Amino acid sequence: MDNTTRTELEAAAFRTLLAHLDTRSDVQNIDMMNLAGFCRNCLSRWYQEAANARGLDMDKDTARKAIYGMPYEQWRDKYQTDASTEKQAEFQKSFAQNVLNQKD
């Protein structure tokens, strides 16, 4: 497979992921972090980093809007719920593991 085709397929898969996340606004970021080690905010940071690495001046809010499909504050007010004490504790463990994995 050539690089152009691979990039097009990866882009299509990413767009499908974003569309899927749009339909699952009930899934909280903390749940994604606890189960998968990443969330919508991670995706937006990676998106921003990729843009910046290519010389595009993209800020955090612009990247988040690309991932959330709306300004983050609007998404948060509309969909985000308070995390339970148990989910917060689980997040602390997951976060520590993610930090360790990034150092490898």
C-alpha positions in Angstrom: 0.0 0.0 0.0 1.4 3.4 -0.9 1.7 6.2 1.7 -1.1 8.3 0.1 -3.6 5.5 0.3 -2.5 4.7 3.9 -3.0 8.3 4.9 -6.4 8.5 3.2 -7.5 5.3 5.0 -6.2 6.6 8.4 -8.0 9.9 7.8 -11.3 8.1 7.0 -11.0 5.9 10.1 -10.3 9.0 12.2 -13.4 10.8 10.8 -15.4 7.7 11.5 -14.1 7.7 15.1 -15.1 11.3 15.5 -18.6 10.6 14.1 -18.9 7.7 16.5 -17.9 9.8 19.4 -20.5 12.4 18.3 -23.2 9.8 18.6 -21.9 8.7 22.0 -22.0 12.0 24.0 -23.2 9.8 26.9 -19.7 8.4 27.1 -17.7 10.6 29.5 -14.1 11.4 29.0 -13.2 10.0 32.4 -14.8 6.7 31.3 -12.7 6.7 28.1 -9.5 7.5 30.1 -10.2 4.8 32.7 -10.9 2.1 30.0 -8.7 3.1 27.1 -6.1 5.6 28.5 -7.2 8.4 26.2 -10.2 10.7 25.7 -11.5 13.5 23.5 -9.1 15.9 25.1 -6.2 13.7 24.2 -7.4 13.5 20.6 -7.6 17.3 20.5 -4.1 17.6 21.9 -2.7 15.1 19.4 -4.6 17.0 16.6 -3.1 20.3 17.8 0.4 18.8 18.1 0.2 17.4 14.5 -1.0 20.7 13.2 1.8 22.6 15.0 4.4 20.1 13.8 3.4 20.9 10.3 3.8 24.6 10.8 0.1 25.4 11.3 -0.7 27.8 14.1 -3.5 25.9 16.0 -4.5 26.7 19.5 -6.2 24.4 22.1 -9.7 25.8 21.6 -9.5 25.3 17.8 -8.3 21.8 18.2 -11.0 20.9 20.7 -13.7 22.3 18.4 -12.4 20.1 15.6 -12.7 17.0 17.9 -15.9 17.9 19.9 -17.7 19.4 16.9 -18.5 22.5 19.0 -16.7 24.7 21.4 -15.5 22.6 24.4 -17.4 24.7 26.9 -20.6 24.1 25.1 -20.0 20.4 24.9 -19.1 20.3 28.6 -22.2 22.2 29.7 -24.4 20.1 27.5 -23.0 16.6 28.1 -20.5 16.3 30.9 -21.6 14.9 34.2 -19.9 14.9 37.6 -17.5 11.9 38.0 -18.1 9.7 41.1 -15.4 9.3 43.7 -14.8 5.8 42.4 -14.3 7.0 38.8 -11.9 9.7 40.0 -9.8 7.2 42.0 -9.7 4.9 39.0 -8.6 7.8 36.8 -5.7 8.5 39.1 -4.5 4.9 38.7 -5.1 5.1 34.9 -3.3 8.4 34.6 -0.3 7.1 36.5 -0.1 4.1 34.1 -0.4 6.4 31.1 2.5 8.5 32.3 4.6 5.4 32.7 3.7 4.2 29.2 4.7 7.5 27.7 8.2 7.2 29.2 8.9 3.9 27.5 
